Amino acid sequence: MKGALGFGGITLGFMAAALGVITMAVGIQRRDGRIMATGRQFVFMVLLGALVAAGAMEWALVTHDFSLAYVVRNHARATPLLYTVAALWGALEGSILLWALILAGYLTVTVRRLRARASDPLVAWATLVGLVVAAFFFALMLGPANPFRPTPGLIPKDGLGPNPLLQNHVLMAIHPPMLYLGYVGMTIPFSFAVAALATGRVGEGWLLETRRATLVAWAFLSVGIVLGAWWSYEVLGWGGYWAWDPVENASFIPWLTATAFLHSVVVQERRGMLRVWNLSLIIATFCLTILGTFLTRSGVLNSVHAFSQSTIGAWLLTFLGLAAATGIGLIAWRGDRLRTPGRIDSPVSREGAFLANNLLFAGFAFVVLLGTVFPLLVEALRNEKLSVGEPYFDRMTVPIGLALLFLMAVAPALPWRAASGPVLRRRLAGPAWVGALTMAACAVLGARGVAEIVAFGLGAFAVAGIVRQYALGVAATRRASGGGWPGALRRTVAGNRHLYGGLVVHFAVVVIAVALAASMGYTTKREFRLVQGQRVTLQSHHFTYLGSTRHQTGQKDKFQARIRVERGGHDLGVYAPALSIFPNSPQAIGTPSVRTGLLRDVYLTLVSSPDQDGRITLGVQIGPLVVWLWIGGGILALGTAIAVWPARRIRRRSTGRGPDPLAPPAPTTPSADEELLAEAPA
């Protein structure tokens, strides 16, 4: 019953998407607004089909319906409820189902938000493209990735359970949906980019909706990447959070191109430039999400993040090729309309800095893409195994990262068109001194590593610039309207959420960059062989092995060591690193014990359980500022929320229709705080 219900939902979703594509195509071809408006109704049917299918799968998981092969492979009666629910996206077929559900949700929000424009050809084309993508993913579930296949033979009384690594931490229930919300959300700006090219409306109007949609998807993708790093740190027991794993890279590359787009789109909105570049970036971002889907779900990679061997690889590569060919072909077709009269007047200007920023992001993305895909190409063409490891990525990406950190500090202070020497000195001298003094202080305090010291200095440079911009804006608000600093700060941010939300996001990136430099450059690791009662010391921390316990449940057999940690005469508590044996895994799965502080993390892992002599092998790691990676992710989410939150509700006109959200922006004069930030001479 549940299988039939779920497959019926998938069939409904596919049929609705296909009929929606046909209806939209007919309406566009005939230029009939009523047909276009009718076509948007199919989006709601797509959402209904996805909800029915996802609900049926969750029903089957919660009720232990082992008549479905997916439930047998990814669930067991002893699996806790949280991981039972999360099993929906714990394997290939379920992940495609979640993808389709999120895509249907995005499409529904988009057509609902633009319901007054249902007969607009631009909106109709964007809806058509979104429905084509939805039809593809529903087709995968009707064919090679059907999550509702019945169990062959006799129905077992119990299942195998989820992958042990996917039922060992609560982040498993949060990280994948966040990542998918980012991945799938890139479909919306891609749809509008194709629509703008198809209709010839390649001016700046389509950017208004696209930029906000991209920012929302980018925020989810950013938080998903940070949560994935946190999950890796808390679960895998290796003490790190980023290893340049190919599947990690698959989510990072579209993040880089989306970040480049969010910066360069400012130049197009302000100066009407970089049209081809922006369209190329958003199309590339969508194609890279499909590439990431292929890497994760085709079985070409051996990774803790990757799913097992499947038959959908050819489907995904074909769809990727069609999407890329469509985008490139449309850009070539509209080449004449994409030319703009504007040009960069001076490299020392905000648009010049944004262009350099974009080139660095594009170079960063290419370096990571090359290191990720090249070994796969060598294996496919020459049947040879080739590994590209951390040394390549660190050597190539660290200089680019430092250059981006420098531009992030400088670019917001630069004026448009050109900057004079006095203006640069007035805006950058103070923050630059803060950065230089920070580097000098780090060197005096014994910090080692040129890259780390430079990162700390550039981070201080950037933060000082951000504080300066906030102070100028608040001062302008106080002079204009009076009041205290808290109220002036609130009014300043509310008056220009995009600017000040972006500054908060920049601050978050600085926090993450500094935490990366500190934790990767100054972490200390050791392994100790201990018997009960033995005490060892590392970096003024004393570790005493108190003994061990064993716990057995239906889910796993857990061996746990008890380690007392002391520092400076203070008892920091008893840590409990563990090893667990799951029924469907012959190997022990480690669970580290981590105590997090604002300045350092103490990270213990149980490398091996007691041998015949009662000795355990204990891994000890002390890493500085690790927690600021996760705090930085939270600040980033806050800054994005500030930036996308509407400043005020727009009143509808007497016609009953509000202003066209897709119309080109009208020329505006800078606000008072923007003028002050620009420090233009009177």
Secondary structure, 3 states (H helix, E strand, C coil): CHHHHHHHHHHHHHHHHHHHHHHHHHHHHHCCHHHHHHHCHHHHHHHHHHHHHHHHHHHHHHCCCCCEHHHHHHCCCCCCHHHHHHHHHCCHHHHHHHHHHHHHHHHHHHHHHCHHHCCCHHHHHHHHHHHHHHHHHHHHHHCCCCCCCECCCCCCCCCCCCCHHHCCCHHHHCHHHHHHHHHHHCHHHHHHHHHHHHHCCCCCHHHHHHHHHHHHHHHHHHHHHHHHHHHHHHHCCCCCCCCCCHHHHHHHHHHHHHHHHHHHHHHHHHHCCCHHHHHHHHHHHHHHHHHHHHHHHCCCCCCCCCCCCCCCHHHHHHHHHHHHHHHHHHHHHCCCCCCCCCCCCCCCCHHHHHHHHHHHHHHHHHHHHHHHHHHHHHHHHHCCCCCCCHHHHHHHHHHHHHHHHHHHHHHHHCCCCCCCHHHHHHHHHHHHHHHHHHHHHHHHCCCCCHHHHHHHHHHHHHHHHHHHHHHHHHHHHHHHHCCCHHHHHHHHHHHCHHHHHHHHHHHHHHHHHHHHHHHHHHCEEEEEEECCCCEEEECCEEEEEEEEEEEECCCCEEEEEEEEEEECCEEEEEECCEEEECCCCCCCEEECEEEECCCEEEEEEEEECCCCCCCEEEEEEEEECCHHHHHHHHHHHHHHHHHHCCCCCCCCCCCCCCCCCCCCCCCCCCCHHHHHHHCCCC
